[in-house]
């Protein structure tokens, strides 16, 4: 699933491509919006809140300014094509939105999720439940700390994935921040220095979004395979101690319990048996140098 920095960078690209242009034709290919038409509206710009994209349009006669909300989830994307160009045939069935601009370019929203169109002054109906976002001008670190501390027993990774506490951290950042904090991914969030965690996480997310060549590089090295501390390194081992990296599979359909990587030596504390929720166990696959299988549990908590 794209992280907050992914969506922020997408918003900046769409700003460059679309802002200031007028919609000549619109075609919503999702039942709830099939009769809506935003032709004649100017694209005013794009904003993000966590992993949510907000595309804002001007008012028209008799209609207030409007905002299109979308979520990429795991597979969504936006494509802007020059006049006369077409999407590959294999993508046509997945198009949920086509906007034709005043210069005849076509904008396709592919596999977009949670599409909605609301008056701009009602954006809070769609994103008002989200926590503070480090990439927004209204970022409130103290509020993020307060929300994260509201459930001190919640495991570290589940707390960071809860977009109602702090918005924008996805699975990559949850794994990497647990390693940099020096704790197991399932350490109760109340046992870590939350002010330091929030400050570090916000700084890293901003750096990833805004610095050329730094996108989702957590180690300082952009070399592929060396750009993360633990994520995806079950075959290479820990960059710090050279010991094995363990990985546990996600609980299907449970956004609070995603696939998790950790170094048991550098990150002491509870194992995946401490996952939130209850139900069937999930087997841990050891890293390249071994590791002990453990059991974990299912949870029904959502973390979008």
C-alpha positions as CSV (number, residue, x, y, z in Angstrom):
1,X,0.0,0.0,0.0
2,X,1.4,3.4,-0.9
3,X,2.7,5.4,2.1
4,X,1.9,9.1,2.8
5,X,5.1,10.2,1.0
6,X,4.0,8.2,-2.1
7,X,0.7,10.0,-2.3
8,X,2.3,13.4,-1.6
9,X,4.7,13.0,-4.5
10,X,1.8,11.9,-6.7
11,X,-0.1,15.1,-5.7
12,X,2.9,17.2,-6.7
13,X,3.1,15.4,-10.1
14,X,-0.6,15.9,-10.7
15,X,-0.3,19.6,-9.8
16,X,2.3,20.0,-12.5
17,X,0.2,18.2,-15.1
18,X,-3.3,19.4,-14.2
19,X,-3.5,22.5,-12.1
20,X,-4.9,25.5,-14.1
21,X,-6.5,23.4,-16.7
22,X,-10.3,23.1,-17.3
23,X,-12.1,19.8,-17.5
24,X,-13.6,19.5,-21.0
25,X,-15.3,16.1,-20.3
26,X,-15.6,13.8,-17.4
27,X,-16.6,10.1,-17.3
28,X,-17.0,8.4,-13.9
29,X,-17.0,4.7,-14.3
30,X,-18.2,3.7,-10.8
31,X,-21.9,3.3,-10.0
32,X,-22.1,5.9,-7.2
33,X,-20.7,8.7,-9.4
34,X,-21.9,7.5,-12.8
35,X,-24.2,10.5,-13.2
36,X,-21.9,13.2,-11.9
37,X,-20.3,15.7,-14.3
38,X,-17.5,18.1,-13.5
39,X,-17.0,19.5,-17.1
40,X,-16.3,23.2,-17.0
41,X,-14.5,23.2,-13.7
42,X,-10.9,24.3,-13.4
43,X,-8.4,22.1,-11.5
44,X,-7.3,24.2,-8.5
45,X,-4.8,21.8,-7.1
46,X,-4.2,18.6,-5.1
47,X,-3.9,18.1,-1.4
48,X,-3.2,15.0,0.7
49,X,-4.0,13.7,4.1
50,X,-2.1,10.6,4.9
51,X,-2.7,8.2,2.1
52,X,-5.8,10.0,0.8
53,X,-5.7,12.2,-2.3
54,X,-7.9,15.3,-2.6
55,X,-8.3,16.9,-6.1
56,X,-10.0,20.3,-5.9
57,X,-12.1,21.9,-8.6
58,X,-13.5,25.4,-9.0
59,X,-17.1,26.3,-8.5
60,X,-19.5,26.6,-11.4
61,X,-22.7,28.6,-11.8
62,X,-25.0,27.2,-9.1
63,X,-22.5,24.7,-7.8
64,X,-19.9,25.2,-5.1
65,X,-16.2,24.3,-5.4
66,X,-15.8,20.5,-5.4
67,X,-13.3,17.9,-4.2
68,X,-12.7,14.5,-5.6
69,X,-11.4,12.0,-3.0
70,X,-9.5,8.9,-3.9
71,X,-7.4,6.2,-2.3
72,X,-4.8,4.2,-4.1
73,X,-4.7,1.2,-1.7
74,X,-2.4,-1.4,-3.1
75,X,-3.0,-1.1,-6.9
76,X,-4.4,2.4,-7.7
77,X,-2.7,4.8,-10.1
78,X,-3.2,8.0,-12.2
79,X,-2.1,8.4,-15.8
80,X,-2.0,11.5,-18.0
81,X,-1.8,10.8,-21.7
82,X,-1.0,13.1,-24.6
83,X,-3.7,13.7,-27.3
84,X,-4.2,10.6,-29.4
85,X,-2.5,8.2,-27.0
86,X,-4.3,5.3,-25.4
87,X,-4.0,3.2,-22.3
88,X,-2.9,-0.4,-22.9
89,X,-5.9,-2.6,-23.5
90,X,-5.3,-4.7,-20.4
91,X,-5.9,-1.6,-18.2
92,X,-9.1,-0.4,-19.8
93,X,-11.3,-2.6,-17.6
94,X,-9.8,-1.1,-14.5
95,X,-10.3,2.6,-15.4
96,X,-12.6,4.2,-12.8
97,X,-12.4,7.8,-14.1
98,X,-11.5,9.6,-17.3
99,X,-11.0,13.4,-17.4
100,X,-10.4,15.1,-20.8
101,X,-8.6,18.4,-20.3
102,X,-8.9,21.6,-22.3
103,X,-5.7,20.7,-24.3
104,X,-7.1,17.3,-25.2
105,X,-4.9,15.3,-22.8
106,X,-6.7,12.5,-21.1
107,X,-6.4,11.7,-17.4
108,X,-7.2,8.2,-16.3
109,X,-7.8,7.0,-12.7
110,X,-6.9,3.3,-12.7
111,X,-8.1,1.0,-9.9
112,X,-9.0,4.0,-7.7
113,X,-10.7,3.2,-4.4
114,X,-13.1,5.1,-2.2
115,X,-14.0,7.5,-4.9
116,X,-16.2,10.3,-3.7
117,X,-17.1,13.8,-4.9
118,X,-18.2,16.4,-2.3
119,X,-18.3,20.1,-1.9
120,X,-14.9,21.3,-0.8
121,X,-16.2,22.7,2.5
122,X,-17.2,19.1,3.4
123,X,-13.8,17.4,2.9
124,X,-13.8,16.7,6.6
125,X,-16.7,14.2,6.1
126,X,-14.1,12.0,4.3
127,X,-10.8,12.7,6.0
128,X,-11.8,14.3,9.3
129,X,-11.2,11.0,11.2
130,X,-7.5,11.0,10.3
131,X,-4.7,11.9,12.7
132,X,-2.1,14.6,12.1
133,X,0.0,14.2,8.9
134,X,3.7,15.3,9.0
135,X,3.4,16.4,5.3
136,X,0.7,18.9,5.9
137,X,1.0,22.5,7.0
138,X,-1.3,21.8,10.0
139,X,1.0,19.1,11.3
140,X,0.6,18.8,15.1
141,X,3.3,16.7,16.7
142,X,1.8,17.0,20.2
143,X,-1.5,15.8,19.0
144,X,0.1,12.8,17.3
145,X,1.8,11.9,20.6
146,X,-1.4,12.2,22.4
147,X,-3.3,10.0,20.0
148,X,-0.5,7.3,20.0
149,X,-0.5,7.3,23.7
150,X,-4.3,6.7,24.0
151,X,-3.9,2.9,23.8
152,X,-0.4,2.3,25.4
153,X,-0.8,-1.5,25.1
154,X,-1.1,-1.5,21.3
155,X,1.9,-3.0,19.5
156,X,4.3,-0.5,18.0
157,X,3.6,-1.5,14.4
158,X,-0.2,-1.6,14.8
159,X,-0.2,1.9,16.5
160,X,1.8,3.4,13.6
161,X,-0.4,1.8,11.0
162,X,-3.5,3.3,12.6
163,X,-4.2,6.3,10.5
164,X,-6.5,7.7,13.1
165,X,-3.5,8.3,15.4
166,X,-1.0,9.6,12.9
167,X,-1.6,9.7,9.1
168,X,0.9,8.7,6.5
169,X,3.0,5.9,8.0
170,X,2.6,2.7,6.1
171,X,4.2,-0.7,6.6
172,X,7.6,0.3,5.4
173,X,7.9,3.1,7.9
174,X,6.4,1.1,10.7
175,X,9.1,-1.6,10.2
176,X,12.0,0.7,9.8
177,X,11.1,3.0,12.7
178,X,10.7,0.0,15.0
179,X,14.3,-1.0,14.1
180,X,15.6,2.5,14.5
181,X,13.9,2.8,17.9
182,X,15.6,-0.5,18.9
183,X,12.4,-2.3,19.9
184,X,10.5,-5.3,18.7
185,X,7.7,-4.4,16.3
186,X,5.2,-5.7,19.0
187,X,6.5,-3.7,21.9
188,X,3.6,-1.8,23.5
189,X,3.7,1.7,22.1
190,X,3.4,3.1,25.6
191,X,6.9,1.7,26.4
192,X,8.7,3.9,23.8
193,X,9.7,7.6,23.8
194,X,6.8,8.8,21.8
195,X,8.0,12.4,21.4
196,X,11.3,11.1,19.9
197,X,9.5,8.6,17.7
198,X,7.1,11.2,16.3
199,X,9.9,13.7,15.7
200,X,12.1,11.1,14.0
201,X,9.2,9.6,11.9
202,X,8.0,13.0,10.7
203,X,11.6,14.1,9.7
204,X,12.1,10.9,7.8
205,X,8.8,11.1,6.0
206,X,9.4,14.7,4.9
207,X,12.9,13.9,3.8
208,X,11.6,11.0,1.7
209,X,8.9,13.1,0.1
210,X,10.9,16.2,-0.6
211,X,14.6,15.4,-1.2
212,X,15.7,14.2,-4.6
213,X,16.9,10.6,-4.5
214,X,15.8,10.1,-0.9
215,X,12.4,8.5,-1.6
216,X,11.8,5.7,1.0
217,X,15.5,5.4,1.7
218,X,15.9,4.8,5.4
219,X,19.6,4.0,5.7
220,X,21.1,6.9,3.8
221,X,22.2,4.6,1.0
222,X,20.1,4.6,-2.2
223,X,21.7,1.4,-3.5
224,X,19.0,-1.2,-4.1
225,X,19.1,-3.8,-1.4
226,X,21.0,-1.5,0.9
227,X,18.3,1.2,1.2
228,X,16.4,-0.3,4.2
229,X,17.4,-1.5,7.6
230,X,15.2,-4.6,7.8
231,X,12.4,-4.4,5.3
232,X,12.9,-7.1,2.6
233,X,16.3,-8.1,4.0
234,X,15.4,-11.7,5.2
235,X,18.0,-13.0,2.8
236,X,20.8,-10.5,3.3
237,X,20.6,-10.2,7.1
238,X,20.8,-7.3,9.5
239,X,22.9,-4.4,8.3
240,X,23.9,-3.6,11.8
241,X,24.7,-6.9,13.6
242,X,24.9,-9.2,10.5
243,X,22.5,-11.6,12.2
244,X,19.4,-13.1,10.6
245,X,16.3,-11.0,9.8
246,X,13.0,-12.7,10.6
247,X,9.8,-12.0,8.7
248,X,6.2,-12.9,9.6
249,X,3.4,-13.0,7.1
250,X,0.5,-10.5,7.2
251,X,-2.9,-11.5,8.6
252,X,-5.1,-11.5,5.4
253,X,-7.5,-8.7,5.4
254,X,-6.1,-7.1,8.6
255,X,-4.4,-3.8,8.0
256,X,-3.1,-3.7,11.6
257,X,-1.1,-6.8,11.1
258,X,0.9,-6.5,7.9
259,X,4.0,-8.4,6.8
260,X,6.7,-7.6,9.3
261,X,10.5,-7.7,9.3
262,X,12.7,-7.4,12.3
263,X,16.1,-8.3,13.7
264,X,15.6,-10.4,16.9
265,X,19.1,-9.5,18.1
266,X,18.8,-5.7,17.6
267,X,15.1,-5.5,18.5
268,X,14.5,-7.3,21.8
269,X,10.9,-7.7,23.0
270,X,7.7,-9.5,22.3
271,X,7.3,-11.6,19.1
272,X,4.4,-11.8,16.8
273,X,2.4,-13.8,19.3
274,X,1.7,-10.4,20.8
275,X,-0.3,-9.2,17.8
276,X,-3.6,-7.5,18.6
277,X,-6.8,-9.5,18.2
278,X,-7.5,-13.1,18.5
279,X,-8.0,-16.1,16.3
280,X,-5.8,-18.3,14.1
281,X,-2.0,-18.2,14.4
282,X,0.3,-17.2,11.6
283,X,3.6,-19.0,11.1
284,X,6.8,-17.0,11.1
285,X,9.3,-17.7,8.3
286,X,12.9,-17.4,9.6
287,X,15.5,-15.3,7.8
288,X,18.4,-16.6,5.7
289,X,20.4,-17.6,8.8
290,X,17.5,-19.2,10.6
291,X,15.2,-18.0,13.4
292,X,12.6,-19.6,15.6
293,X,9.0,-20.0,14.3
294,X,6.4,-18.3,16.5
295,X,2.7,-17.9,16.5
296,X,0.6,-14.8,16.1
297,X,-3.0,-14.0,16.0
298,X,-5.6,-12.5,13.8
299,X,-7.2,-9.1,14.3
300,X,-10.1,-7.4,12.6
301,X,-8.9,-3.8,13.2
302,X,-8.7,-1.6,10.1
303,X,-5.8,0.8,9.5
304,X,-6.4,2.9,6.4
